[in-house]
Amino acid sequence: MASAKGSQQAQDSLGQIGAHFTQPISPLRLPICIIKLSRVFPQFVHQQQKRQFLLYKVNSLSCSTLETQKLVVRALSTQPFSPVDMVKAIRVHELGGPEVLKWEDVEIGEPKEGEIRVRNKAIGLNFIDVYFRKGVYRAASLPFIPGMEACGVVTAVGPGLTGRQVGDLVAYAGTPMGSYAEEQILPADRVVPVPDSVSPVIAASIMVKGMTAQFLLHRCFKVEPGHTILVHAAAGGVGSLLCQWANALGATVIGTVSTKEKAAQAKDDGAHHYDSVGKDTFQGSLACLKLRGYMVSFGQSSGTPDLVPLSALAAKSLFLTRPTLMHYNVTRDELLGAAGELFANVASGVLRVRVNHTYPLSQAPQAHADLEGRKTTGSVVLIP
């Protein structure tokens, strides 16, 4: 019987466990110690053949060491066993600066229906990661794993899933948050296939930034020949792609940068109005627009702008919007269309992706500090 067999396995395992302790253990802590050692003695926790998880009750309340303690153990209940692995990831336990990014072991299970498990090969760093880390945007709970962009290989698929298979190279952008990990579970309908012409590092660097440029130039406001656009942070990840793409569409592109080196890059990229800096440029951005001008504020790296009264827009019948990528890729067709157009422009050479900085994932704090300190240009990628 499972109960009798489980009890005997537990007693045998506890005898082995006792050899690892030299200090007395409180009865209140004993079950915790047993649980933590479950990976050392897996036969104590579950029976692999029957895929069952056995819960045990320790009846002895002696405070002596496990080496000399006489224990009586019996199975209380069984429940389906779900395999759990440990992977490395960056987690945030409290909001703050780059120092709150902690390199830790986290558990990852198997994909459920409609899900896939992906081993990340490259992870994109975006300013939205900074917003969540600092609390400008709120994560659902603490602790959390940041990151909203990655490219990796499918290692497992959920029950009954079609259209994805182990070995596929896929990428995603947006939700769910949690890409700062060696592996992660993703909804299958939120990933896109990556063509052979695009490497994992390039894919991870352009999913958020490239699809942002795509919806800004094609759907939020359709840029056409003859338009003049102003791109702030023109040497940044999104700014670089905006300049190149808008120039290819026939627009006149004006870019703003903070250094001579960044000015050279913006000029090379083909450096109407976009604002990716936020508070520091907001009012000047509105002031430079002509009648019926269109302002798209898609970021706020210098802080949240002050409230804008409607009367400020009425002065020149201006249009102002604050879009997000997720709202422009709601359906599967929208997602595939945006990613397909992006990858096609990369393959054709219209977009030259600048991955100017790579960091080991464990060094994410330094990458965040450099990004906030305006020490980076182009895209930044973390490598697990």
LINNORGI-V79837 format. One record per run of one state. SS is the DSSP state (helix for helix, strand for strand, loop for the rest). FROM is the first residue (numbers start at 1). TO is the last residue. If there is no record, write none. Layout:
ss=[SS SS]
from=[FROM FROM]
to=[TO TO]
This chain:
ss=[loop helix loop helix loop helix strand loop strand loop strand loop strand loop helix strand loop strand loop helix loop strand loop strand loop strand loop strand loop strand helix strand loop helix loop strand loop strand helix loop strand loop helix loop strand loop helix loop strand loop helix loop strand loop helix loop helix loop strand helix loop strand loop]
from=[1 2 19 27 37 42 46 48 52 59 73 81 85 93 98 101 109 115 126 127 135 144 145 149 158 169 174 181 182 183 188 191 194 200 221 228 232 236 237 249 252 256 260 269 274 276 279 288 294 298 310 315 319 322 325 329 332 349 355 361 373 378 384]
to=[1 18 26 36 41 45 47 51 58 72 80 84 92 97 100 108 114 125 126 134 143 144 148 157 168 173 180 181 182 187 190 193 199 220 227 231 235 236 248 251 255 259 268 273 275 278 287 293 297 309 314 318 321 324 328 331 348 354 360 372 377 383 384]
